[in-house]
Amino acid sequence: MPQLNPAPWFAILVFTWLVFLTIIPTKILAHTYPNEPTSQSTEKPKTEPWTWPWY
C-alpha cells in the first residue's frame, strides 16, 4: 500500500516545520508598527482657569 509509505510525508512534514520555524518568525519579528507607543508622564498636566464670564 503506497499511501502508508512514511518517507515522502515525513520529509514534507519536516520541511514544512522548517519553514514555520525559520522563515515565518523572522518576518513577523521584522514587522514595525507605524505608531510607536509613547510613555505618558505620571504628573498631572497644569490646567489654566477659564476667563469666560459666567452669566
Helices and strands as residue ranges (DSSP letters): G 2-4, H 6-29
